[in-house]
Amino acid sequence: MKVPYAKKWQKETDKLRKIALDCDLTAELKWGKPCFTFLKKNVAIVIPLKESCALAFFKGALLKDPKRILQKAGEHTQAGRWIKFTSVKEIASLRSTLTDYLYEAIEIEESGKKVELKKVSEYAIPEELQAKLDENAILRAAFAALTPGRRKFYILHISSAKQSKTRAARAEKCVPLILSGRGFNERPN
């Protein structure tokens, strides 16, 4: 799998890789990206993006972050946090902080701590989807049979529309996918 933007951020990736390896992490290739593990547990990953390169911590929400440099990757991100860079100079200036954060992330892995994730049942089902579920027992059963992650994605996708009309159109479009047991972006087998 070709990683878009990987070449553009190669120097930054190499610098972040060296810092992680200096913290006694093991480098592996996962999801086509350099991933750093401790005792086979994911600690951090380097993600080349279009406008920057990010060092992402899998359990970043548990890091103390005294420098206030960690960011959520997206609005609904629960566990992961990342720091974006646009130059090797930026990385070099934060080297000691990154080292501290990586060692803290290793301690979190050693301790067995887990991020308390919000359960799918805690997400409000948009009324436009709920109406479809209420009127169709087969659809309701198919939705209930989906994995929690798939249900969450449908809930977030539909509820992210600002207008009720758009939410209703999205709910309608999702019906055949839900009935087939697939996630939103999954192709049929």
N, C-alpha and C positions, 0 to 999 in steps of 0.2 A: 504494500500500500504506500503510495507516494504521499508524503506529508507536505501540504501546501505551506509555503513560506519558510520551510526548514532551512534552505540555503541562505536566505536573507538574514537569518538570525543565528547562523552557525557559530560565529565568534562568541556571542552571548551564551548560547547553549553550551559550548565548550567550557566557558568560565564557570557557569553554574554547575556543570558536571564535576569540575575539579573541586569546587567547594563542597559538594555533596560527598564525593569520594574521600576527601580529607576528613570528613566526619564519620568515616568507617561505614558508610552505607554501601550497599551493593547496587551496581548499575545493571538494569535489565531493559529490554525493549518491550514495552507494553502499549497496545493501542497505537503502535507505530511511533511512539515517543520515548525519550529517555526517562525511565522510571527508577526511583531509588527506594530500595527496600532495606528493612532491618529484620533479620530472622524470617525472611519470606513474607513480611507484611509491608504493604505499600505505605511509604512515608511522604514522598514528594515526587512530583513529575514536572518536567520542563515542557511547556506548551508554546510552540511557535504560532503566533497570531499574525494577522495582516499588518497591524500598526505597532506591534510590540511582541516581546517574548515574556512569558510568565513562568515563575516558579510557583507551583501550586502544592499546597499541603492538604493531604486527604482528610486529616482531622484538624484543620486549621482553626475551626471554631473553638477548640479547646486550648489553643495557644494564648498566652497572656498578652502578647502584642503591645509591649510598652511603647514602642515607637509609632504605633497607630498606622502601620503601613500595609496591613493585610486588608484585602477587599473580598467581598462576595463575588463570585464569578457571574452570578445572575440573581435576579430578584428572589427566586424561590430556592436558592442554594442553601442547604442546611449545614453540612459538615465542612465542605472544602472552603479554603481561602487561598487567594493568590496575591503575588506581588508582580507587577508588570515592570518591564525594563525596556528602554529603547537604545541602550548603549552599554558597552563593556565598562566604561567609566562609571556609570551608575551602579553597576554590580560591584565593582571594585570598592566604591565608596561605602557600600553597605555590607561588605564581606563579613565583618565581625558580627553584625546583627544577624545576617543570614546563618552564620555558623551557630549562634546562640539559638535561633529559632529551630534549626535542624536538630540540635542536641535536645531541645525541649520536646520536639516531635518524637524523637527516639524514646525519651523517657515516658511519654504518653503511651507509646506502643508497648513498652516494657511493663507498664502498670496495668495494661488491659482496659484502660478507660475507653468508653464509647460515647459518641455524640448522641444525645437524646433526640431522636428524629420525630418530627411531627407525624402522627399516624394519618393514613388516608382518610379515616373516618372523621378526622378533625377539620378536613377541608369541606367547606360548604358546597354542595352540589348546586350549580346554577339552576334557577327555577325553570329555564327553558329546557334543560336536560331532564330535570326532575319531572316535568310535565310529560315528556316522552316516556320516561320510565313508568310513571303512574298509569299511563293509558295502554301500556303494552307489557303484559306479564312475561312474554318470551324475551323481550329486550331487557327487562328488569333482571331476569335470571342470568342472561348472557353478561350483563354488566357486573353483576355480583360474582360471576365465575372468573372474571378477568383478574390478572395478578394485581396486587395493590399499586404497583408502579404504573401499569397501564390505566387503571381507573384514575389515578392522580393526574396523569398526563391529559386525559380527556377533560377532567374537571378544570384543570388550569388553562387548557387551550380554549375551551368554550367560555369560561368566565373572564378571560383576558380581553374579550371584545367589549368595547365601551357601550355600544348600543344593543338594546334587547333584540332588535331585528337581526343584527349580525350574530348574536349568541344563538338565536333560534335557527338561523341558516347553518351555523356550525354544528349545532346539535343534530339537525336533519342529515347533514353530510356524514356525521359520525355513526349514524344508525347501522348501515351495512357493515362497517368495520367492526363495531361492537358485536353484532350478530355473528360475525365470522370468527370472533375470539382473538382478533389481532389488535396490536397496538396501533396508534395513529399513523406512524410512518412505516409500518411493516408491510412488506410485500407478501402476497400469497405464496405458500410453499410450492 
